[in-house]
Amino acid sequence: MVWQCIKQLTSVLLISALLLQSTVYAAGANNETGTVRVVPGPNVMEAVYAPPVLNGLPPLTNEETIQVEGTSAAHALITVYTSYEGRPLLKAGNTQAGEEGHFSAQIPLGAEGNYAVTATAEIGGEVTVPSASVTIRVDRTAPERPVELQWTTPSPDTIRLQWVAPWNGESPSHYVVLRDGETVGQTSGLFFDESGLTRQKAYRYEVLSADEAGNVSEGGFPIVTGTPGKNERKLLQAGAGEAGDAAISEDGSRIAYVQVKMEQDDTGNPRYRSKLFVENLVSGEMMTFSPPEGVGRIDYPKFSRDGAKLLYSLVNSTVYDLNNEVYVVDLGSGNQQRITTEEQLSALAFISGDGHRVWFQAGKHEASSLKESFTIFEYELVSGHRTSFQLPYSEENEEVSVDYVLPSSDGRMFVYGVLNANNGGLAAYLYDRTNSKASLLGENVFATSFSRDNKRLSFTKEGSVYTVDTSSLEETVIFAQQELQTYHGIRISADGHRFLIESDENKDHDEEGLFIYEPTTRAKTKIGNPAVDRSAVALSGDGSKVIYSSIDRSGLPLVRSNYLFCMQACDEVNMPGGDPIYSVSWQASELLGGQAVLGSDLALTVRGEPGSAVKADIEYLMNVEAAEETPLSKHAEIDMQEDRHEAGTFKANFPLVEGIREIRAIQIYAEDPKGNKETAEAELLPLQVTGALKLLIDSEQPNGHQQSKILAWNKEGKFVNQVIVNGDTVMLPLPEGEAFRLSWRASTGVILAVMDHAAVRSGAYTELTLHEQAPASVTVTVRNAYGESLGDIPVTLSRPESGELVSHGRTSAAGILTLPAGYEGETIRVEAKLGRPYLASEPYLLKLSRQTETVIEAKVPTGIVYGVVKNGDQPVTNVRVTVSQPQMTVSTLTDEKGQYRLEAAAGTSVVKAIQEEPPYMVSTEDISVQVAAGSEIKQDLQVNRMGRGTVEISLYTKYVDSLWQQVDLDWQNSRLYKFKLRDERGERIPHSLVRNQLVFQTEAGKTLQICANHDKGWLLEQCKEVKLDHNRQASVILELEEYAAVKGLVVTEPDVRLTGLRAELYSEESTGQWKGYLDQDISENFRITTYDAG
């Protein structure tokens, strides 16, 4: 075993010395076994057998192991090594080549990072130089999950999911979509459509982030969706936040809805951001408004009766607050006008039917009297005139306040609820401003809406629904409270023909949830998605359109959404009798990072009335010759064909040919067989089109690199795209706006060429020639003015223009370092970082040949150290005196008078003496001297027989289920192992462990015994004898092996988590008794070393 370890150690040293050198020399060799003459480095034997050839590895993986394959001589013993992040090679596995030379080995991969894999072959007792290395990067860090997952229903059988990329960490390469726990697709974009779903059925979706290495994020927040009927759709704009309040114009031609986000400001305090979307259901026009200052939550949007103006309240606090600002938006001009002042903030606000006046209730300031809530302000929009009046209340009770206010459309009447703070009662009053009379409507009355002519008012009281005549105050019961059901919300349409009613959920009755009731026919129309709770938000003037709010309670967080429901199709406004278009969707046949790939197709799908004539007008941007000029806007009109197998589905493809850089909009025009016409616009546009590199392959072996790959990386080192080379011209799609680094790699993993700063223009092919390049290497020798080699010197090679690092490493003990340096003909910058006592080395440029050699000479200022070496008072001749600093040591022998004289480096040096012949005397202590440049310093030395001894330890460990591993006895590992040192008489010798060395006081030539074991006793102890040389030095290889082990799993009931586990291991004695001899703290997955089998 000792010989095997020595042999392995020798192999590792050989590999370390020749790894990069062998890559250069073997690059031009074929794959057949034969003799390859490699120029040897210092102290390295010549190799007479070709090294193995490894197949290429994937660029990225998240696996714990990887299969390494390749070819070598038949039946050769293959040893595979890995280097992690440029560190020394470690043995990773063994295998044997087959009859035809093929081999395969499964090797472990440790921490995340870059690995270089190489191999040697043992043939007839000879070990080859290492193979050319192949690389792989281990990435086990999953991207963060996407955020703001939302959904809409473009058509009755389609769910559209939309989300936002993770805010932190790496960008996912793609997303995986799960429905009800099963994967249904993946996409590199930020949306996903799934069609063919069952109408009015609930589904549960999750979207996960994934990367190129195969890592998948934790489950995103799941959402429960539901497909609506044809007359229902979700109101949602991707990325704008959760649904807020909404409104419908009286004629039903316009809808308004709010989406709100919560964020943190620069000081970490929460704040709102919101957007108000106003959609014209006739023209499809969409307007978007934000608060004037950009922040705040928009609440309570309300249309004027003509739909020309829109009022809203703005909440600037994230806590409950009724001190709001009020704005009116002119939908013709888009102008926003603030109505409130700093002194007159609002709790609730309303706009008159003619859009000329605004009423708002005074804000409830904490320091103000509750009676202020009875103040109503009236504001004339045209004149800016502002007045106020008081709603009547009883002076007898000081603890009252207004809970809600509802004006008629002409402002003549106000309904308001008065809350008694003492008993919690709520009394509702109808106030007529023309006669200043307030009439009591009753206790616990909640008014909801006036009819268009203001003659009727709807309200709920004690679970029943009523209307009241505003003149006679005569009440009519619409729905009475039932035994198991309560109506708690009602709205009356402006024409008085329909009621929108909310009721508690009860599956034993037909009226559960949200429904429209028509008193003349007593018809009830249920509303709402089956997956969610529902509540009314807005009602059109004729009661044919409803906006309702839903909260998905299937998981956390709770998500609120708004839906538009129509008695007929929602897009049939002013188009009676027809519904040519149900939905519009598109899909790029190839996507790259959310962009459509140049040369791919854009597939359009329209679902509508069977037999319709459908056309698509596609607006796109076209490149012009000069890249800095504005692209041209163009249109293409294409006829869409009805699918022969799916009536009502119309399809067309639009090719993304060269020149098209962006799809701006898609307008659909349809006419059904009855002559009904309709237009619709596609969502989720504009769509950017990638560019592409047209790469001409210049190679001496044009057919010899089939199945090689060209990979593209951005400046952050993120993999972007790749293409397989199957000819002399390839197309590589890339996004515009970045400079990419290209790497052409053979199927074996060997790099054939590298190109920097490759860039493309959207919608254009950029032609470049990729020349196969000869890899170059640089051998750097670092030495001082005395010709002495300097080891462990950091050397870097970089590109002079950009400063980009090419490669780096440290010189060997021989002062030599061979590095891959790019390609023949390139110029690189060479720099060595010299420490004391050497002067700094200036970087210099070097033009590369295939094998370039260069020498760096380290310069140092010097002074003189001299003196006499004595034993007692007797001078000692032929004693070696050394004066040393890190990176520089000089020495000489004393003359017949015991004198020495040395030229030494300036700075702090250590002076010591050692006799190289019997009786091997050494200096009694190491003495520090300060040497100044150009000066002389005298230092005498005393020597005797006793001195500092060291034993260099190479420690290897092996557990029963792993390979031998070398242990670096650094400060951390040294605590895990214990060592015993004894002399020839068996007496213990005090010692200390200093980074793989035992240090102690001794005489030269002594024979010592060294024993090693694991500190916990988990490995079998090993002892060996060593003999110290005249320098009191020796080295030893110690091998500690585990005898046996017990591995197990602590199994608990579901959802039970154990802590503080401890296992006890007992062995059975020959008497049949059990003896406890080991206990250990463990986790749920445990492993315990044992000393006995059986």
N, C-alpha and C positions, 0 to 999 in steps of 0.2 A: 504493500500500500504506500509506503514511503517513497519507493521508486516511482510509482505511478504519479504521486503528487508532484515529485520533482520533475517528472517528464511533462506533466500538465503545465506546471509553472513555466518550464522552459518554452513550451509551445505558446503560452500566452505572451511571454516576452517577445518571442519571434514574431507573433502576429502583430503585436503593438508596433514593432519596429517597421514592419513591411506592409501594413494594411493599405495605406494610401499609395505607397510606391507600387504595390502589386496591381492596384486598380489602374494605374497609368499604363504599365507594361502589358497587362493582359487585355487591354481594351480592344486591340486589333486582332486578338487570337480567335480562331474558330472554336466551335463547340466540341470538336473531336478531341479525344485523349491523345496526348503526344508530348513531346519535349518542348518546353518553353524556357529559354535561358533568361533568367531575371538577374539584372545587375545587383549584386548583394550590397547591403549597407555594412556598416562596421560590425564586426563580430558575428555575421550572419552567414550560414552555409549557403551554397548555391543550390537552387531547386532544379530538379531534372524532370519533374512531372507537372503537368498542367493543373492548376487549381480547379476546384469545382466551378460550375456555372449555375448561378441561382436564377430562378424565374422571378419576374417582377412581383411586387406586393401591391395591394391596393393602397392608395395614398392615406386613407384614414380607416380606423377601426375602433370599436369600443369593446372588443372581446378581451378575455383574460389570456387567451392563447392565440397563436397564429400558425397555420400550416405553411412550412417552408419546403419548397420543392426545387429540384434542379437535376443536373446531370454531372457525372464524373466517370472515372474508370470503373469497369465492372467489378463488383464486390468490394469496392473501396470502403474503408471505415470513415464515415463522415462525422465531423465534429462541428456543431453550429455554435457561433458566438454572437452576442449582442453587445452593442455599445449604446448606453443611454445618455443623450444630450452631450455627446463628445467625450464621455468619461471612458476609463480603461475598459477593455473587453472582458466580458464574463462568459464562461461556458454556459450554454443554454440547453444543449441536448446532443444526443448521439443517434446515428442510424447507419444503415449499411446500404450501399448502392446495389441494385439488382443486376440481373444478367446483362441488361442493355445499358446499364449505367444510371438508370433513373433512381432517384431517392426522394424520400419525403420524411419530414420530422415535425412533430408538434412541439412548439417551444412556448414557454410562458412569457407574458408581457406584464411588466410591473406598473409603476406609476404612470400617470399621463405625461406625454412628451414625445420627443423624437427618438426613434431607435434606428441604428444602422445594424444590419444583419450581414454576417459574412460566415464563411465556412472553410475548413481545411479538409483534405483527404489524406488518409494514411494508406500508402500503397507499398507493399513489400517492406514494411518497416520504416519507410521514409515518409515524412510529413510535408505536404506541399505548402507553398506560401498561401496566404488567404485569398479567397475569391474576391472579385469585385463586389462591393457591398451594395445591397438594396435597402431602401429606406421605407419606413412606415411611421405614421404619427398615431399615437394612442390618445383618443379623446373620449372620456367617459362622462363629461359634464354635459348634461342635457340642457338645451335652451329653456328659458323660462316660458311658461304657458302664455298663450295669447290673452289679450284683455278686451273688455267691452264687447263680448260676444252678443250679437243681436240677430234678429231674424225678421223676415218679411215673407209675404205670400204673393208673388207676382201673378200666379194663376191658381185655380182651385186645387190643382194636384201637385203644386210645386212649393217647396220651402227654399228660401234663399237665406243662407247664413252669411253674416258679415262680421268682421272683427278687426282689431288693431294689433300690430306686431308688438311683441314684448317690449317694455320700456327699458329694461336693463339686459346686460349680458350679450351673448352672440346673437346674430340674426339667424332665425331658422332658415334652412334651405327649402323646407316645405312643411305643410300642415296635414295632419291626418284627421279625418272626420269620422266620428262614430255615431251611429243611430241605434238607440236601445242596446248599447254595449257592443255592437258589431261594427267593424270597419266598413264604410260604404264608399270611401274614395279618399283621394289626397290631391292637393293643389299647391302650387308655389305662390298663388295669388292670395288676396285677403278676402275672398268670398267663395262661396260654393253653392251651386244649385243642385237640388235633387228633385226630379220629376217622377210622375207615375205613382204618387202617393194617394192613399184613400182620402176622399173628401171628408172633412169634419171629423178627423181622427187625431188624437194626441200622440206626439212623438217626443222622445228625449234625445237630445244631441249633446255631444262634447266635441271640442276641437283641441287637438294636441299639437305642440310644436315638435319638429324633428330636425335633425341635422344630417350631414353627409356621412357621419360615422355611424349612424343608426341609433343615436340617442333620442329618446322621446321624453318630452316633458311630463310632469305630473298632470293628472287630469285637470283640464280647465273647468271653470265653473259650469256645470251642466245647466241647460235650459230646456224647458218643456215647451214645445211648439204645438200648433194645431193647424191643419189645413182648413181654410174657410170655404164657404160657398162661393159661387161665382159672383155674388153681390156683396162681397166683403173683402177688405184688404187692410193690411197693417200699415200704419203711418210711422215711418222710420227713415232717418237719414244716417248712413253709417258713420260711426265715430263721433256723433254729436252728443251722445249721452243718453240718459234714461228719459222716458216720456214724462212730460209735464201736463199742463192744462191745454185745452183745445177749444175751438169754436167753429160754427158753421154760419155762413151768411143766410139771411132769411130766405132768399130765393134759391139757396142750395148750390149756387154756382162756384162758391169759394169756401175753402176750409183753411183754418189756421191751427197749427199745433206747435208745441214747445218741446225742446229737448234740453236737458240740464246735466251738467257735469259738476262734480265736487273736486276741488284741487286745493293745493296749499300755496300761499303767497311766499314772498322772499323771506318772511320772518317765521314761516312754519304754521301760520294760522290758516284755518280753512276758509274757503270762499267759493262762490258759485261762478260758473260760466254757463251761459245759455244762448240758444238761438231760437228765433221765431221763424217758422216756415209758413208761407202763405201760397197755397196752390189754387190755380184757376182750373176747375174741373172741366171747363169747356175747351179752353185752348191748350191746357197742359202746362202753361207758364208757371214757373216756380220762382218766388221771391224769398230772399233770406234776410233777416234783420238781426242785429246784435245790439245789446245795450250801448248807448253812446260812449260810456267809459270802458266798454269791453267786459265788465264783470257785473255780477248780480243775477238773480233768478227772476225770469219773466213769469208772471202769474196772471190769471184771469183775463185772457184775451177776449174781446167782444167786438163784433162787427156793428157798424151802423146799419140801419135797415136797408139802405141802398148798396151796401157792400163796398162803398168807396173809402171808408175810413175804418181804422182798427185801433181800439184802445187796449192798453195793458198796464199792469202794475209791476213795479220793479222792486224786488226785495234785495237789500244789500247786506243783510245779516244772516248768518247761518243758524241763529236761534230764533225761537218764535217771536215775531215782532210785527206789530201792525202799523209801524211808521214807514210807509212805503211811498215811493215816487210814482207818479202817473204820467204816461206818455200817450200821445195820439199819433198814429202813423197815417199819412196820406198815401194810399196805395197807388194813386196816379203818379205822383212825383217821387215817392219813396222817402219824403222828408219826415223826420220825427220831431214832435213838439212836446216839450215838457210842460205839464199843467200845474203841478204842485210847486210850492216854494219850500225853502228850508223851515219856515215857520208854519206852513200848512201842509203837513204830510198826510197820507191817506191810509185808512184801514181797508176800505172797499171803494171801487169806482165803477161808473156806468156811463155809457154814451147814449144820447138820444136817438130815436129812430131816424130823424133827418140828418144826424151827424153834425149838428150845429152846437150842441151843448154837452157838457160833461158834468156829472154830479159825483162827488166823492165824500165819504164820511171822514170826519176828523180823526187823525191818528191818536192812538191811546198811549200817551207819554206816562211813564211811571209816576212822575212827580205831579201830574195833572189830576184834576178831579175827574171821577168817572162820568160826570155829567157832560164833559166835553164830547163824549161819544155820541150825544144826541145832536151835535152840530153837523149840518150838511152844507157843503160848499157847491155853488153852481158857477160854471165857467163857460163864457161865450167864446167859442173858438175863433170866430171872425174878428170880433171887436176886442177880445181879451178882457172883457168886463167880468169882474168877479163879485159875487154876492154870497150871502149865507143865510140860513134860517135854522130854527130849532125844531126838532121833533118833540111833540108834547110828552110830558112824563109827570108822575105824581111827585109833588114837592114833599109829601109826608115821608117818603122813604129815600134816604140819602144813599143807600147801598144798591143802586140799580145802574145798569149800563146797557147799551144797545148791543145785542148779540149778532144780528144780521139786518141788512137793509136790502129792499128790492123795489126799484122805481118802475112805474109804467113807462112805455116808450115815449110818451109826450111829457113826462115829468110832472103830471098833474097829481098823481097818487103815489104814495110810498107805503109799502108794507114794512114793518120793522118788529123785531122780537126784543122784548125787554127782559133782561135777566136779573132776577132778584138774588143778590149775593147772600142774603140771610137764609133763605129757605131753598135756593136752587131752582125756583119756579121760573118758567118761561112763558110770558104772555105776549100774544101777537096782536098788533094794532094795524088798522088801515087808515092812513092819514090822507085827507083830501085837502090839497093846498088852496083850492078855490074858496072853500068855506072855513078853512083852518079847523076842521073837525076830525078827531081821531076816534075810530070805532073799534071796540074790542072784538076780535075774531075768536078768541078762546085761549085756554091754557094749553101749553105744549103743542102749539101749531107751528108747522114749518112750511112757509110759503115757498113755492118753486118757480112759478112763471105766470105772466099775464098773457091773455090772448092778444092777437094783433089789434083788435078794436078796443082793447083795455076794458071790455065789459065783463070779462070773467077772470077769476084768479084761481089757480089750482094750489092745493096744499094737502099735507098729510096731518092727521091728528089721531093719536092713540092707535096707530097701526092701520088706519083706513084712509082711503083716498077720496077727496072732496073737490068740488068746484063751488065757488061762491059768486053770486051776482054782485058786482062792485057797487051797484046802485041800491038794490034792495037788501043786500047782505043775506039773500036766501041761499041756503046750502043744498047741494045735490050730492048724494053718495055715488061715487063711481065704482069703488070696490070696498066692500065691508071686510073688517078683520075676520079671518077664518080661524078655526080652532088651532091649526098647526102652521099658520102662515101669517106673516105681517108684511104689509106694504110700507116701506119707509122712505121712498123717494118717488117724486112724480114731476113730470114736465108736460106742459100742454103746448101743442103746436100753435104757431101764431094764427093760423086759420081756424083753430079750435076743433079740427076734425080728428086729431089723433092725440093719444096720450103715451108718453114714454114712462114706464113704471118699473121701479126696482122692488124686488121682494126677497125675503130670506130664502135660501136654498132649501127645497123640500121635494124629494123625488116622488112623493105620493100625490103631487098635484101638478097639473099642466102649467100653472102660472109661475113656476119657480124661476129665479134669476132675473133676467132683464127682458122685457117684451114691450111691443107696441100694441096698444089697444085702440080699436076704432068703434066708438059708441054706436054709430048708426047700424053697423053690421054685426057688432059684438065679436069681430074677428080679432084673434090674438096672433102676433108674429113673434116667435122667440128669437132672441138675438144673442150672439156671443160664441166665442171659440170654446170648445169643450174642455180645453186644458187649463182654463184659468178662471179665477173669480172675476166678476164683472160689476161695473158701476157706471151709471150714466154720466156723460160729460157735456154733450151738446146735442141740439135738435134743430133741424131746418124748419123753415116757416110752415111748410106743408106736412111736416112729420115724416117725409119719405126718406130722409137721411139722418143717421145717428152717428155720433162719435162716442164710443164708450171706452172706458179704461179697464185694464185687466192687470192683475198681479199674479205672477207665477209663484205658487207656494210649494212647488215640488222640491225645492232645494234652496241653498243659500249661495249668493245673496238673493233676496227677493227682488224681482225685476218687474217694473211697471211698464206697460206698453199701451198705446192707443190704437184703436181700430176704427175704420170708417165702414158703416153698414148702410146699405141702400135697399129700399123696397124693390127697386129694379136694379139693373147693373149700375155700378157706381160711375162708370164713364159714359152713361147714356144721357147726360145732361143736354137738354135742348135737342136731343136726337131720338124722338119717340119711335118705338117699334123696331129697333135694330140694335145689334151689338156686334159689329164686324170684327173688333179686336178684343181678345181676352187678355193676352199677355205678350210681351216682347222680351226676348233674351238673346244673348250672343255668347260665343265661346271661341277663344283662339285655339287652333289645333295644337300649337306649341307655345309654351310660356317659359320665360327665363326671368326669374326675380320679379314677377308681376308684369313684365313687358311681353308683348307678342313678338315672336321670332320672325325676323325678316325672311320672306320666302314661304312662310306658312299661310294658312287660310283662316279667315274670320267666318265662322259658321253662324248664320242668323236663323232664328226660329221664331215664328209668330203663331200663336194659337188664337183662333177666332171662329167666325161663322163659316161652316162648310160652304164651298162654292164661291167664296169671295174672290175678288181680284185684288191682289196685294202687291205693292211696290215698296222698295226701300230706297231712300235717298241717303247716301253716305257722304258726310262731309269729312274731308281729310286734309292734312297739311302735306305739301309736296316740296321736297328739297329744290333749291335753286343752285346754280353752279358754284357761286361764292358762298362758303359756309357762314360768313358773317352777315349775309343779307337775310331779310325776313322771308320765311318760307311762304309759298303760295297756298291759298285756301282754294280747294277744288271740290266738286261734287260728282258723284257717280250714282246713276239711277239703275237699279237692277230689278227685274221681275222675279217674284218669289213663286215657287211652284208648290202646289198642294201635294202632300205625301199620298201616294196611291194606297198605302196600307193604313193610314191614320187620317181620317177625314177631319178637316179643320186645322190641320197642322201644315204650315207653309215654311219652306226652307230655301235657303240660297247660300252660296259660298262667295266670299269676296277675297281674291288673292292679294296678299300683302307684297306687291312687287317692289322692285328697287325704285327708290324715290319717295315712297310713302313713309313718312316719319311719325305720323300721329293720326289716329282716328278720333275726330273731334265730336261728332254727333251722328246718330242714326235716327232718321225720321221715317215712320211707317205710314203709308197711305193705303186704306182699304175701303172697298165698296162691296157690300153684300148683294146677293141676288135680288133683294127687294129695293135696291137703290140707296140704302142707308150708307152714308159715308162717315169715316172716322179717321183721325190721325192719332198717332202715339209716338212717344220718343223713348229710345232705349236708355236704361240707367247705367250707372257705374262707368261713365265715360268722362273725360277722354282716356284713350288707351295709347300708351307710348309703344313705338315699334323699335326693336333693337337694330343695331348695325351688325355687320359681320366682317370678319377678316377672310379675304380670299388668299389662302396661303399656297404659294408655289413651292413644292418640295425639291430642294437641290441636294442630291445625294449621289455618291459614287455607286451606291447599290439601290437604285430606284425601286427594285422589286424585293429588296432584302429586308425591308422594314414594314412589311404588311402587319397589320394589327398593332402597330405601335400607336402611341397616343400623344396628342398635344394638349397640354393642360394650361389653363389661364388662372392667374392669381392676381388679386388687387394689391394695392400698396400696403394694406394692413395685413397681408398674408392670408386673406380669406380665399378659399377655392371658389371660383365663379362658374367655370364651364370646361368641358373637354370634348374632343372629337377624335375618332379613330381614323388613322391614316390607311386608306385602301387604294391610293393612287398617287399621282404626282400633283394633284390639286385637291385641297380640302377647304370646307367652309366652316368657320368657327363663329357662331353668333355671340355678341357681347353687347352690353349696354353702353350708351354714350356717356361721356363726361368723366371717364377715368382712364388712367394709363395702366396697362396690364403687363405682367411678366409672363412670358410664355416659356414652357419647358417641354421639349420634345423628348419622349422617353420610349426606348425600345420595349418590346414585350418582356424582356429579361430584367427591366428596371434600369438599364444603363441609360444615362442622359446623353442624347445625341446632339442637342443644341439648346441654347437659351437665348431668348430675345427680350429686351427690356423696352418699356415705353411704347408698347403697342396700343393704339387707340383707334376707335371707330367713330363714325358719325351715324346718328339714327337714320334708318332707311337707306343706308348706302353700303356698298361693298368696298372695302379698302384692301387693295392688293399689296401683299408683301411677299418677299422671298425668304424662306427659312433655309439657311445653308447648314448642312451637316458639319459640325465642328469637331476638330480633334481636341480632346481634353488635354489640358496642360497641368503640370505639377511644378511646384517650386520646392527645392531643398535648401533650407536656410541653415547655415552653420554660424553659431555665435561663439566667439572666443575673445580672450583678452590679448593685451600686447605681448604676453609671454607665450602665446600660442596655446594656452590652456582652454579647454572646452568649458563652456558655461551652460550648465543644465538648469531646467525649470524656468527658463526665460519665456515670458509670454510674447508671442509673435502674432501679428494680425496682418491679413491681406485685405485690402479694400479697393473699391472703385474710385479713382481720383476725382471723377466729375461729381458724383452724388454722395460719396462717402459711405456707400452701402457696403456692409461687411460681406466679404467673399468666403473667407474661412479663417480659422484661428486655432492656436494650440500652444503647447509649451515644448521647449527643447528637451531632448533626452539627456541622460547623464553624460553622453558623448557630445552634447552641445548641438545636436542635429535634429531638425524637424522637417518632415516632408508633408506638404499640404496640397490638396487639389486647389487650383488657382484660376479656374475658368477655362479659357480656350486659347489655342495657339494664335498668336498675332495680337492678342489683347494687351493692354497696358494696365498694370495694377500698382498700387502703392504698398510698400513693405515698411512695417514699423515694429521695432522691438522695444519692449518696456524694461529698461535696465534699472535695477535697484542699486542701493549703496553697495560698494563705494564708487560705482561707475558713473561717469557723466552721461547725461541723457543722450539717446541716439536720435538723430534727425531722420524722419521718414524719407524715403526716396522712391522713385518710379522705376519699374522694371518691365521690359517688354518680354512677353512669354514665348518660349518655344515649347515643344512637347515636354522636355525635361530641362528645367532651368535651375542652375545652381547659383547661389549668392552667399557671400560671407559678410557678416557684421562684426566689426572689431570694436570691442568695448574699451574705451579709454578711461584712465584713472590717474589722479594725482598721487604722488608717493612721497614717503619719507624713509628714514633709516632707523631700524631697531637693532641694537647690539647689546652684548653682555657676556657673562661667564656662567656655565652650568657646573654646579658642584654637588658632591655627595658629602654632607658635612662641610669640612673645609678643604676637601680634596677635589680638584678639577676633574671632570669626566670627559673623555674623548669619545668620538663617534656617536654622539647623542643627536637624534633628529629633533630640531627645534622648528616649530611651525608658528607662523603669525597669520591668523585667519579672521576674515569677515565673511558674512554671507556672500556667496558668489566669487570670493577670491581668497585663495590660500597660497602662501609661499613658505618654503622650508629650506633648511640647509643642515649640514653635519658640523658638530663642533670640532675644532682642530686639536692638536696635541696638548694645548694649554686650556682646553675646555671653552675656548672662545667661539662666538658666532657673530655674524653680521648679515642683515637682510634688508632688501628694499621692499617696503610694505605699503599697502594702500593707505591713503589718508583717512582718518576717522578712528572710531573705536574698534580696536582689534583685541583678540584673545591670544595670549602667548602660552605655549606649553611645550614640554619636552618628553621624548620617549626613546629608550635605548632599544635598538632593533636586534640586539644579540644578548646572550646571557650576561648578566642576571636580569635583563629586561626592566631596568629601573624606569620610573616615570616621575614627572614633576608632581610635587605634593599638592599643588592647586593650580587651577587655571587663572591666569592673571590678566586683567584688562589694562590696556595701555591706550593713551590718546595720541595718535600719530598726526602731526601737522605736515602739510605739503612742504617739502624742501627742508624739513628739520631732522635732527637726530635725537633719539631717546635711548637711554641705557636701561636695560632690565635684566638683572641676574636671576638665575633659577636654581632651586634645590630639587634633587631627585632622590627617590628611595625605591625599595622593592614593592611596596603596596601601592595599588592604583585603582582607578575606576574601570570596572569590567562591564561588558554589555553582552546580552544574548538576543539576537534578532529572532522574533517568533513569527512563523507563518502558521496561523491557526485556521483549520478547516473543520466545519461541522456538517453532519448529515443526519436528517430526521428520516424516519422509515418511509415516508411518502414523498421524499424530495431528493434532489441531486446534491452532491457535495458543493458547499458554498464556502468561499473564503471570507473570514471575519476580519474587518478592520477594527483593531483595538483602539478606537478613539476614546475620548473621555466618557462617552455614553456607554459604549459596548464594554469598556474595561470593567464596569461595575457588575456585569453579568457573568464574569468568569473569574476563577481564583487560581493562583499559581503557587507551587511550593518549590523552593530551591534548597538543595542540600549538597554538602561537600563530600569528599571520599569517606569520611568517618560517619556520615549520616547526620551530621549536625546541620540544623537549619541556618540559612544565610539570610540576614535581613536584606530586603530589596524593595524597589519601587518599579511600577509599570508606567513607562512613558512612551505612548504611541508605538505599539508593537515591539517594544524593547524592555527587557528586564535590566535594571541598573543596580550595581552593587559594588562593594570594595573587595578586591581579591589580588592574588599574585598571578602572573602569567603561567601558562602551561597546566593549570589545574583541570581535573575532570570533575564535572558537576552533574547532578541529577535534577531534571526539571519535570514536574508533574502539573497537569492542567485538568480542570473540571468545570462544569457549569456551577454557578453560585448556588442554584437550587438543587443541585445534584441530579439534574434531568438527563445528563449524558454520562457515558461510561468514561471513567478517568483513564488517562494515558500518561505514562512516564517514559522519559528518554534520557540518555547520557550524552553530554557534549564535552568537548575539550577546548579550552581557551587557547588561542594562538598567542604569539608574543605581544600582540596589541591588546591582550585580554578580551578578545572578541570571539564570538561563535554564533552560529545560526542553527535553528532547529525547526522541523515541520511537525506539528502536533495535530492529531486527528481525533475529534470527539464525535462519537456516534451514539445515536439513540438506540436503545435495545428494543423497546416495544412501546406502544401507546394505545390509549383508549380514547376514541372520538365519539361524541354523542350529541344529542339534542334534547333539551328539556321541553317537554310537550305540556301545554296548559290548555285549559278550556278557552274557547273563543273569547276575544276581547279582554283576556286577563294578561296583565303585564307584570312580570316578576322582577324584583331587584334584590340585591344582597344575596345572591346565590353562592353556596359553598358546597363543593363535592368532597366526599371522603372515600378513599380507595383502600380496600382491605385485601390481604392475600391469605390464602388457605394454607395452614401448616400441615405437616404430615400427620399430626394428631387429629386433624379434622377441625381444629379450632380456627377461628378467624382472627387475624391480627391486623389492627388498623395501623398503617404506617405512612400514609400520605393524605393531606387535605389541601385544598386549593380553592381560592376564589375563582368563580367561573361566570361566564355569561350564558345566555340560553343555548348558544352553540359552543361546546367546550371540547377541550383536548387535554388529557393528562398523561404524562410520561410514566411508564412503569419499568420495574427492574427485573421482572420475572415473566416468563411465558406460562401459559396454562391457566 
